[in-house]
Amino acid sequence: MSLFVWETKVYGSYLKKLKITAQKNIVLKPAELIVNDTDHKVFNEDTNRLIQKIKGDILYLDPPYNQRQYATNYHLLETIAKYDNPKIHGKTGLRNYDNQKSAYCSRTKVKSAFKNLITNAKVKYIFLSYNNEGLMTAGDIKEIMSLRGKYGYFTKAYGRFKADKNRDYGADRTTEYLHYVICD
Ligand SMILES: C[S@@+](CC[C@H](N)C(=O)[O-])C[C@H]1O[C@@H](n2cnc3c(N)ncnc32)[C@H](O)[C@@H]1O
């Protein structure tokens, strides 16, 4: 479900002054790929479309869980990867991301997208990483995943993601869930 980019910062806000960390040179390093004899395939497309075409044993999902679209947070990396000199707009210099908006970041669309994904998965086991402050509640997830078989979950308390600490949240710890279903 992911484009594997290793980074530590997001690019979603306009800063009046450049932070020290933002003044460092960007270093592009080749991905360290594990080369072995096992067959694998890599896809880059919408997960709900992809799920119609693939099958396997385990489906592991790590979708966005809040309303912040990834395309607005990582647009600089997108432009570096595409190297396409796009038209930009707004204070943060956003590229157009109309075709990259994720249903998983939409309060009104997330549940039907997730239900479509889960019911169409041709796999034996499904795992989902999600946290307790996500757009879907643990109850929503249980209801949807249980459609496929025996449902369960594990939890772990976690320190809040640093960028979120500045926002107006009560707790400084969140609960990370690993939901799973053993498909019938
Ligand atoms: C929480 S991140 C996953 C991070 C990844 N597991 C990692 O460790 O690097 C969620 C990812 O899902 C991608 N995404 C969101 N909606 C998607 C969709 N409908 N289809 C495919 N990918 C999607 C986002 O662009 C983002 O890269």
PDBQT file of the ligand as one rigid body, heavy atoms in Angstrom, charges set to zero:
ROOT
HETATM    1  C1  LIG A 201       1.155   5.183   7.091  1.00  0.00    +0.000 C 
HETATM    2  S1  LIG A 201       1.870   5.348   5.498  1.00  0.00    +0.000 S 
HETATM    3  C2  LIG A 201       2.674   3.823   5.259  1.00  0.00    +0.000 C 
HETATM    4  C3  LIG A 201       4.083   3.878   5.628  1.00  0.00    +0.000 C 
HETATM    5  C4  LIG A 201       4.874   2.616   5.254  1.00  0.00    +0.000 C 
HETATM    6  N1  LIG A 201       4.266   1.424   5.809  1.00  0.00    +0.000 N 
HETATM    7  C5  LIG A 201       6.271   2.760   5.769  1.00  0.00    +0.000 C 
HETATM    8  O1  LIG A 201       6.592   2.180   6.820  1.00  0.00    +0.000 OA
HETATM    9  O2  LIG A 201       7.050   3.479   5.129  1.00  0.00    +0.000 OA
HETATM   10  C6  LIG A 201       0.472   5.228   4.423  1.00  0.00    +0.000 C 
HETATM   11  C7  LIG A 201       0.820   5.159   2.930  1.00  0.00    +0.000 C 
HETATM   12  O3  LIG A 201      -0.342   4.796   2.178  1.00  0.00    +0.000 OA
HETATM   13  C8  LIG A 201      -0.360   5.538   0.966  1.00  0.00    +0.000 C 
HETATM   14  N2  LIG A 201      -1.762   5.536   0.490  1.00  0.00    +0.000 N 
HETATM   15  C9  LIG A 201      -2.817   6.258   0.939  1.00  0.00    +0.000 A 
HETATM   16  N3  LIG A 201      -3.934   5.929   0.298  1.00  0.00    +0.000 NA
HETATM   17  C10 LIG A 201      -3.603   4.958  -0.604  1.00  0.00    +0.000 A 
HETATM   18  C11 LIG A 201      -4.335   4.213  -1.560  1.00  0.00    +0.000 A 
HETATM   19  N4  LIG A 201      -5.648   4.400  -1.734  1.00  0.00    +0.000 N 
HETATM   20  N5  LIG A 201      -3.668   3.309  -2.311  1.00  0.00    +0.000 NA
HETATM   21  C12 LIG A 201      -2.332   3.104  -2.129  1.00  0.00    +0.000 A 
HETATM   22  N6  LIG A 201      -1.583   3.774  -1.231  1.00  0.00    +0.000 NA
HETATM   23  C13 LIG A 201      -2.218   4.694  -0.475  1.00  0.00    +0.000 A 
HETATM   24  C14 LIG A 201       0.160   6.898   1.385  1.00  0.00    +0.000 C 
HETATM   25  O4  LIG A 201       0.620   7.634   0.260  1.00  0.00    +0.000 OA
HETATM   26  C15 LIG A 201       1.297   6.486   2.321  1.00  0.00    +0.000 C 
HETATM   27  O5  LIG A 201       2.471   6.249   1.601  1.00  0.00    +0.000 OA
ENDROOT
TORSDOF 0
